Amino acid sequence: MSWLRSKVVLAVLLTGAFTAEVPPGVTDDTSLVEPPMKEEAVNESFELPPEAEWLPGRDSKEPIDGINAALQTMLPLLEPLKQSESQALQNLAKTVSANLGKEPGTRTEKDYANIMDAARSFVRLYWEPRLDRHSAHDVRVLQVFTTWVSYVVGAFRDSKWTKLNEAWPAIEKEAKEGWHSMADYVKKTKNGTALDPKDNYAIHWIELNSILYSLIRFLAYPK
């Protein structure tokens, strides 16, 4: 991890074609979705920034640095969002920023649990209205947020909390499998339309919610 990075700033969206094949940040049935409206059928970019842009620049012993580094890369890639979704994302960013301002070594398990809880709030807010219909950009948001969660899990490797360390390999495995499942889903979709009724958009968000809850469980309730 790195020294504290600057506060989150927004940048322009990247363009290109989806190419990622390896799950980042971790070591080594609803009905068929309706087609999107014409105005939504844009050339959505599914390229992900390289790993170096998600990771802190220097090593650090604090999970917050890895969480924040990945957050700074994620935020501009999620735009545009509805107002309520932007507010939920801003709350996540503010929660991370508040913990960045604390003295090294003083951040508690509860501090990190609050970050995960803010992330879960965005997850629930975003996917529930999109059970039966979603656009290409909605698929992009799933891709980017799943990638961020992968790096968040990676940030807790070798943490100072025994119970979390014991559970971490299983959480990492779940995150890795979830990322691969998401990547396969992205490849099977075009402009937000699933090519197979078995391809379920919502289930990937439910998996993210489960991963974040697993972290909360061992952070907020370590005993």
N, C-alpha and C positions, 0 to 999 in steps of 0.2 A: 504494500500500500504506500501512499505518498504523504507528503506534508499537506496541510489543509489547502484545498484548491479554492479558487475564487467562487463567489456565489453564482448560483445558476443563471446563465444567460441564454437567451433564445437565439438561434441561428437559422439560416435558410434550410429548407428541405433538400436532402440529397436526391439525386436521380440516378437511374440505372436499372439493372435487372437483378432479381434475387439470385444470389450465388452461394450463400453460406451453406456449408455441408456439415460442419463440426459444431457440436454444442458449445457455446462460449461460456466462460466464467466458471466452468466445472471441469474437474480433471477426468484425465483418463485413467333417444334418437328422434332428434327432431326431424321434421319433414324436410324435403328438398328446399333449399333456399330460393326465394323468388329472384329473378333477374333484377339488377339495379336499374334505376332510372337512367335515361341517357346522359343527364348531366353528371351522374356519378361514375359513368363508365369512362373514366379518364385513364391515362397511362400512369397508373400508380407505380411508384418505385418500390421494389422489394429488395434493393441492395442494402446491406447492413454495413456500417462503418467497421473498419478493421479492429481487431482486438485491442490494439494499443490505445485506441480512442475511448475504450470503455474502462480501461484500467488506470489506476493512479500512476503518476510518472515515477515515483520513488517508493521504495519499500516503507511500510509503516506497520505498527502492531495494532492499529485501531481499525475495526470493521467500518467505522463511519467514513473513512477515506475512500474505501472501495465503493461503498454505497453511493456516496456523493459523486464520485468520478463517473460512474455509470449513469447516474441520474442526469448529470449535465449533458451527456451525450444523448440520452433518451428524449428529454423534453421537447426539443424542437422537431423531432421526428414524428411526434404524435399530433401535431397541428394539421388541420383545424379540428377543434372540438366544440361541442355545445357549451354554453355558459356554465351549466351545472357541472359538467365534466371538467372544464378548465378550473373551476373553483376547487373541486376535489383534488386535482393534480397540484394546484397551488398549495393546498393544505399539506400535501405530502412533501412538497419542496420546502415549505416553512418548517415542518417538523424536522426535516433533515438539517436545515440551516440552523435551527435553534440548538441542535446537538453539536454542530460544528463549532459553535462558539464556546463550548465548555472546555475546561482545562483537560489536557491529555490524562487519561487514566481515571477520570471522574465519571465517565459515562456508565450508566448502570444497565442491567438487563431490561429494566422497565423502560428506559429511554429507547432502546432498540425495539422493544415490543410496540411502543407507540408508533414508530416508523412503519412497522409491518402492518399495524392496524390501519394506518392512514392509506397504505397501499391497497389493503383489502377493500376499503371503502370505495376507492376508484374502480376496482375490479367489479364489485357488485353493481355499482351505478352504470357501468359501461355495457356489460353484456346482457343484462336483463331485458332492455327494450329491443334487443337485436336477436331474439330467439328465432324468429321466422324470416327475418329479412335483414341483410347487411350489405354494405358496399365494399368495393375494393379497398377503400381507405380503412374500413373497419377491420379487414383482414390484416392490413399493414399495422394497425395499432396493436392487434393481438401479437403479431410477430415481434414488434419492438418491445412491448411490455414483457413478453415471455423472456426475451433476451436479457432485459434488465434484471428480472427475478433470478435468472441463472447467475449473473454476476453478484447479486446480493447474497445468494447462498455461498458462492465462492469466497466472499468477503469474511465469512464467519469461520473459515478454516482455521484450526488451531487457536480458537478463542480462549479466553481465560476462564470460561465457565465449564465446569466438568460435565454437568448433565447435558449441555448442548453439544459438547465435543463427542459424547457417547452416542448421541442421536444423529450427529452430522452426516456420517457416511450414508445412512438411509435417506436423509433429506436430499443429499447431493444426488443420489441415485434417482430419486423421484424427479428432481429438477432436470437431470440429464434426459430421462425418458420423456418427460413432458416437452422438452425442447425439440427432440427428434420427432415426436408426434405432431407438434405444431408445424415444423418444417415440412413434413410430408403433406400436411393439410394445405399449406400454402402452395405447394407444387400442384396440387389437385384442384385448385380453384382458379377461376379467371373472372376478373371484375366482380369478385364477391359471390359468384355463383358456384355452389358445390356441384361437381360432376357426378357425384354418387350420393344417394339419400343417406348412406351410412356416414358420410362426412359431416360431422356435427360441430358447428362453430362454438356453441355454448360450452361443450364439454371441455374444451381447452381452457376456458376461463375458470371453470369449476376446478380444474386441476391446479391452476395458479392459486386460487383461493385456498386450496388444501395445503399447498407448499408453504404459503405465507402463514397459515394457521399453525403448521408444524413448528415453524420458527417461534411464533408467539408462545406456543405451549411450553417450550423449553426456556424461553426468556422470561415470561411473566409468571410462570408457575414452575420454577426449577425444582421444587421439592417433589 
